[in-house]
Amino acid sequence: MINRIVYIIIAVWTLIMFIGGGVSVYNNYKYADSLAVNEAKVSIQKDLAYRSWVASHGGVYVPITKKTPPNLYLSHIKNRDVQTNDGQHLTLMNPAYTLSQMMHDYAKLYGTKGHITSLILLNPKNKPDDWERKSLQEIDITKKPVLTKTDINGEKYIRYINPLITKQSCLKCHAFQGYKVGDIRGAVSVSIPLRGYYAEVFYNSIWNIFATLVIYFIGLFAILYGKKQAKKVLENKIKNYEQHIYSLVNMIEKRDSYTAGHTRRVATYSVLIAQEMGFNDEKSEDLYRAAMLHDIGKISTPDSILLKPGKLTELEFSIIKEHVVVSYELLKEVDIYGEIAEIVRNHHEHYDGSGYPRGLKGDEIPIMSQIMTVADAFDAMTTNRIYKARKEIPIALKELQDLASKQFNSEVVKAASKALVNVHIDEKTSSQLPKTKLEQERFAYFYRDQITGLYNRDYLGFVLAYNYTDEFSYENIYVLFLNNFNQYNKKYGWAEGDKTLKNVAKKLEKFSHEALVFRIYGDDFIILSKEIIKMDEIEREVAEALLDTGIKMAYKYFNIKDSSIVNIHDIESLI
């Protein structure tokens, strides 16, 4: 999750810096344009001020030279040409003539192109170009200057044209054209080359980009450093959460010794399958956590159901199914377990829709849940249960394949067939059988005789069925009979009979630290022992309990191996 957030932050940071750098460069060019515009306006204002000064003096006289010959278009003006007292010949330069001369010189010095133009020409040299013509037509309508950025011979220029308003002083030269005071009789235009401005902008932009990159990499370093620190904080937070969560798991494991081995095996199998399917380490780690916590909801399952060693009834199974929802509700409350909660919630859904709790099917079931479903089933098949012996790995994998596209996703089964074919299964940890004396006592809780508190006939059958394991391996069996008990029961009643049975059981319990003691029928008891028992001591203890009852104890001894006893029916046939 944190990687995804960091990637988003880096993407946003990159976008911000990219846009920021682009905006900076764009603003630099816009600023260059604004400087050129200001220069254009200042140039026009200068030209108009100069023209106004010349007009206010009715023009100026200058010596006649090759550069300043008499203006042919002013021949209608009297005294266009004059001679001074010292014999110098002068010619009149009206505002347009002087301004044109000045613009020509200014363009050579600074590159700024100025031009006087009009739609009604007096001098053909003032003929407007296409841009000026369109602008003059616009000015005739709007009476306002025109400013644009355009190309001249492939180069960028700011072009600005300002209308010329006819004044009284202008009529000296232009009255014959029909102009009146206030008329627009043309315009002054200026073209400012942008090459120099843009060259400076380019240089500045290089530095801006360099500075932006420096800031970007500093920010990137800060983000990655922040990621490292955040990951450390998050890992500590996760560790703290997991300590709390796993403490709950430990509580369940202490209630049910089978669960501890089961959750770890399912977690291991799930990761092997996920890796075979090409999922990355992050996904596999999420799946491992989910598998370790998938039975956490069993904390709400009653001991009478959770610890029951035999097959569950339909009602009991309905109750235990609720552990999936409870697991989901517990995990979803922790932010970092949001995705894990969904995996756990759906790990009992079946591909064909026959699972629980919601009856999802096919791709409706998250793929990680489907992987855990297969791992969970594989562990169940390869684990010794009270009511069912474990299957060998090839048989378990074949059963998974038979259920592909029905209970399981066929692609997951295909991956499991490769990933789990060589796994090592420790029979000691993959068994539902009790492994310690305390576990045996808790396990046998469900097989206690209600009257005497001794083990009952069902537990005797279980012990005999698994007598090949190190935890059991009992070799000696003693069958005890209470003769005349039925007569005593009829004479004194059931209550007294039960009291007598309890007294006998209490005497036999003294030997339970060396053996297992069972009440199998109304008045029959069985002792299973790993060692030979001194029966004279037991006879004395039982005789004391039967004193004055008229009941006598008898017994038979069998060696389990020599007598080939493997189940309860073998004992019944011998007695």
N, C-alpha and C positions, 0 to 999 in steps of 0.2 A: 504493500500500500504506500509506504513512504517513498519508494522509488517512483511510483506513478505521480505522486504529488510533486516530487523534485523535478521530474521530467516536464510537468506542466509549468512549474515555476521557471525553469530554464527556457522553455518555449516562450512564455510570456515575457521574460526578461530580454530574450533575443529579439522578439517582436518589438518591444518598447525601444530598445537601442537601435534597431534597424529603422524604425519609424522616426525616432529622434534624430538619428544621423541624416536620414533622408530629408526630414523637415528642416534641419539646420542648413543643409546644402541648398535646399529649395529657397529658404529665407535669404541666404547669401545672394543667390541670383536675383531674387525679388528686390533685395536692397540695392544691388547693382543697377537694376532697371530703374528704381526710384531715384538713384543718383543721376542717371542719364536723363530722366524726365526733368529733374530739377535744373540740370544744366541746360536742357532744351528751353525751358521756360525762362531761365535767366538770360540765355542768349537772345531769345525773342524780345524780352523786355529791354535788353541793351540796344538791340537793333531799332526798336520802336522809339526808344529815348533818343537815339542818335538821329533818326529820321525826323522826329519832332523838333529837335534843335535846328536842323537844317531848314525844315519847313518854316519855322518861326522867323527865319532870316530871309525867306524868299529864295533860298538856294545860296550857293557860294560860287564865287568866281575862282578859277584855277588857271594856271598857265596852260596853253594849248601844247600838248606833247603827243607822242605816239600812243601813250597809254591813255591820255585824256583828250581825245579829239573832240571837236564840237559835236553836240548831240543832235543828230539829224531830226529827231522827233520833237525837238524844241524850236524848230526853225520858224514857227508861227509866233514866237515870243520876240518882241522888240528888244533890242539890246542884249540878244543872246551872247553876242561876241563884242568885246570892248577892247580899247587900247589905252594903256596908262600913259601919263605924262612923260614917262621915260621911255615910251615906245614898246612896252611889253604887251603882247596879245593875250587876252584872257577869254575864257568861255564859261558860260553859266552851267553849273551842275545842280540840277534839281534834287530833291530828297531821294528819289528812286535811283538816280544815276550815282549819287555819292554812296548810297547804301549798297548798291550792287558792287561798286568798286571795293568797298570795305569787306563785304562778304567774300569776295574772291581772294583777297589777301589773307583773311582770317582762316579760310579753308586750307590754304597752303601751310600756314603756321601750325594750326591745331587740329586739322582734319574735320572740323565741324562745317557741314555744308549748309549754307544759307541761300535762300532764293526768294526773289520778289516775283509774284505771278498774279495772273488775273484771267478771267474768262473773256474779258474785252481787252484785247492787247493793244498797246501803243508801240511796244518794242517786241519784235518776234523772239528776241533772246529770252524773254520772260514767259515763253510758252510753258504751260503746266505739263507735268508728266501725268501718267494715269492716276496715280494716288492723289496728286494735287488737284486734278480735275474733279474726282469724286468728292474730295474733301471740300472744294469750293462750292460744289453743288449742295452739299450738306450744310455748309455755312450760310448759304443763301436762305435756307429754310430755318435753321436753328439760331443763327446769329452768334454761335458760340465756336470757340476754338476746337480743333480736332487733334487727338493724341492717340497714336497707335505704335505697336512694335511690328516691324515688317522687314523684308529682305530687300537689299539693293545689291545687285550683282553677286548674289549668293552669301552676303554678309548681313548680320543682324544690325538694325538701326532703330533708334527711337525717333519717330517723326512727329513733329509738332507744327501745326499751322495756325496762325492767328490772323483774324480778319483786319483789313485796313479800312478805317472809317474816314470818309471824306470830311475834311475840315476846310475852313475858309481859305487857309493858306494853300490848300491843294488846288484850288480852282484856277490859280495862275497858270498851271500847266495842263489841267484836265477839264476845265469848264467846257471846252469845245467838244468833249466826248459826251456831254449831256449829264455829267454827274452833278449832284447837288449836295449841299452840306448834310452829313448824316448817312449818305449812301455807302454801301459796301462796294468798293471798287477794285477789290483784289485781296491779297493776303501775303503775309511774310511766313515762309516755312523754314524749318531748320531740321537737319538730319544728324543725330549724334551716333557715331559708331560705338558699338558695345564691345568690340574686341578687347580693348584695353581694360575695361571694367571686368569682363569675364575672365581675363587672364589673372587679374588679382584675386577674383573670386575662386578660381580654380586652385590657386596657391593656398588661400585660406581654407578651402574645403579639404585639401589634403591634410592640413593640420587638424581640422575639426574631426575628420575621419579617424586620424591617428589617436586623438584624444578620446574619441568615442570608443575605439577598440580597447584602449587602456582601461577606461571605465568599465567596459563590458567584461573584460577578463578579471578585473578586480571584483566585480559583482558576481561573476561565475565562480570565482574562488570562494567568495563569501557564501554563496548558495551551497557549494559542495562541502564547505566546512560546516555550515549550518546543518546540512544533511547528516554529516558524521556525528555531530553533537546530538541532533534530534534522534538519530538512530540509537545512540547510546542511551538517551533518556527513555526512548520507547522500549528498548530491550530491557532496561531495568523495570519499566512499568509492566511489560509483558511477564518478566520473571516474577514480579510480585503477584500479578494476577494468577500466573500459573501455580505459584506456591499455594494460593488460596484454593484454586480449582483442583489441583492435584491432592490437596489435603482432603477434599471431598471424595476424590477417587480412592484415596487410601482408606477412607471410612468404609466405602463400599467393598473394597478388597478385604478388609478385616471382617466384614459381614459374610462375604462369599469368596473363599480362597480361589475358586475357579476363575473369577472375573479378572484377577490380576494377570495371570498368564494369558488369558484370552485377549484382553485389550492390547497387550504388547505384541502378541502374535498377529492380530488383525492389522495393527499399525505397520508392522514390518512387511506383511504380505501386500498391503495396500500400496506402500511406497515402491516395492519391487514391480508391481503391475504398472503403476503410473510411470515409472522410469522406462519400462519396456515400451510404453505407448508414446514416449517422447516428451513427457511433461518436464518442465524445468524444476530446478531445486526449490524455488519459492512455492510452486504449486504442490510439490511433493511434501514440503515441510508443513504446509497448511493441512494436507491430507493426513499426515502423521499425527498432528495435534487433534484433528477431528476424530481419528480412530482411537486415540488414547482417551478421549472424552465421550465417546459415543454412547457409553452405558452409564453416564453420570446420573441420568434420570432415575436409575434404579434405587437411588437413595430414598425415593418415596414409595418403593415397592415393599409391601409387608414381608417380614422374615418368613412367615409361613408359606409364602409363594416363592420368594427369591431363593431361599435355601432348600426348597423341596427337592430331594434328589431324584424323584421319579418323574414320570410324565405328568404334565399339567392338565387339569380339566379345562373344558372350554371356557368356563367363567374365569378361572385362574389365568388362562392365556390372554383373555380380554383385558384383565387388570394389568398384566405385565407389559402388554403392548403400549400402555399409557406412558411407559418410561421414555419413549421416543419424543413425545410432546413435552414431557417434563424436561428432558435434556435440552430441547430447543429453547424452551422458555428460560431456562437458567443461563444458557450461553448467549442468547440474543441481547441480554441486558448488559453484556460487556462489549464495548465498541469494537475492540480488536478481534472479537470472536464472531463478528457478524456473518462472514462467509462460512466460517466453520459451523456455525449454528445451522445454516441451510444444508450443509453436507450431512450433518448428523440427523437433521429432521427427515431426510429422505432416504436413509440407508436401508430401510426395510421396504421400500417401494420395489415392485417387480416390473420388469420390462413389458409384460403383457397387461399390466394394470391390476393385477390381483393382490398387490401388496398393501401396506398400510403406512401411515395413518390416512392418506388422502386419496389413495387409489390412482396415483399418477402412472403414466405409461410412456414408453418410448423416450423421445427427446425431451419430454416434459421433466424428466428426472435429471438433475445435474450430473454431469459425467463423473465427477468425483464421488458422488453418492453411489453411482453404479459400480465404480471400482471397489468401494468399501463393501458393497453388497456381496460381490463375488469373493472378496477376501474373508468376509465374515462366514459365508457358507462353506468355504474351503476349510476354515479352522474348525467349524462345527463337524464337518465330515471326518477330519483327521484327528479328532479328540475323543478320548474314551468318555462316554457318558454312562450314567447309572443304568439307563435303559437301552443302551446301544453301544456296541464296541466300535472302535475307530476303524476307518477305512485306510488302506494303503494309498499313497499319493497317486499312482497311476489310475486307480479305481475312482478316487475323488475327482481327478481331472476329467476322466471320462464322463462322470455324472454331470459335471459342470457343462461339458460339451453337449450332452444330451438335452440340457435345459437352456441352451443358447437360443436366443430369439423368443424364448418363452418367459422364464423367470429372470434371465440375465441377458445383458447386451452381448451380442456375438463377438464384437470387436474386443470387448474387455475380456471375455473368455479366451479368445485367441491369444491375447497378450499374457493372460494368467497361465495358459498351458505352457508358454515358454519360460515365464519368469519363476514359476513355482515348481517346475519339474524336478529340480535338484535341491530344494530346501531341506534342511535338516530339522526333523521334528523330535524333540526330546520327550519321550513318553512320560517321564516323571513330571514334566511341567505341562504336558498336554492331556491331563487327566482330570476328571471331575471327582476323583477319589480323594478322601482326606489324607493328609500327609503327616499330621502330627496327632498326638494324643488328644490335644484340645480340639482339633478339627474333627477328630473322630466322635468326640462327645457332642459337638454341635451338630455334626452330620446325623448322628443317631437320634437326635432330638425328635425327629419325625418318625422314629421306629420304636418308641417307648410303649411298653404295655401300660394301659391305663390304670390297672389295679395295683400292680407290684412296682412299676417304675423300671423294671428290667427291660432289656431289649426284647422285641417281639419276633414272631415267626418271619415276617417280611425281611427284617434286617439280617436274620440268619441266612436267608436265601441269598441276599446281596453279598454277605461275607464269603459264603461258599463259592459264589460265582467269580469273585475276584481274589480267591485265596492264593493265586499264583504270584501276587505282588509282594514286595518286601514289607509293606505296611501291615499285611495280614499274615499270610503263611503259617496258619495254625495247623498243627499235625494231630492233636489229640482231642477227641470228642467224648464227653461223658453225658449220658442220657439218664436223668433222674426221674423216678416214678414215685408218686404218692399213693400208696395202696390204701384202700378203704376211704379215700377222700369223698367219693360220691355218697357213701352211706352217711358220712359225717355231715356233709352238705345238706342232705335230705333231713337228717335228724335235728340239726341246729339252725338250719336256714342259711340263705346266701350271704347274709351280712357276716355271720360268724365264719363262714367258709372263706370269704374274702379276707377277713382278719387273719386267718391262719395262713393263707397264701402270702400275705404281706410279711408275716413273721418269718416265714421260710425265706422269702426274698431278701429280707434284711440280713439274715445269717449268711446267705450266699454272696451278698454284696461285699462281704469282707474279703472275698477272694478275687474281686473284679480288677484289682491292680495287677494281677498275674494272668487274668483270663477274661473272656467275654461270657456273660451269663444271660440266658434267654428263658423266657416263659413261652412255650410254643403252643400248648393246648391248655385246657382248664387246669390240669394238675400235673403237667409234665414240664420239666426244666432241662435245659442243655447248657453244658459248660464247654467252651472252646478254649484250648490252651496250647501254647507253644511248647510248654514243658509238661512232664508227667506230674500230676497232682496227687498228693497224699490224701486219699479218699477217707481214711479213718478220721481225720480232723474234720472234714466236711460232714461226715455221718454224725459225729458228736454234736456239732453245731445245729444241725437240722433236727436231731432227736430232741434237743433242748427246746426247740421251737414247737415240736409236736407233742410235748409232754402232756399226758392226760387227755389226748384227743383220740387215741386208738388208731391213729394213722401212722404207717410205717413207710420209711423211704427205702427204695431199691434203686440200683443203677446198673447201666451197661457201659462198657468202654469199647471204643473203636479207634483204630489208627486210620486217619482220613486217607492217607496214601495207600495203605495196605488194603483198605476196604473200598478203594476207588470211589470215594464220596466226593461228588462235584456239585450236588444241588440238594435241596431239601427233600426231594422225593427219594433220593438214595437213602437218606436217614430213615424216612418213614418205612421204606421197604425192609430195613434191618430191624426195626423195633415193632 
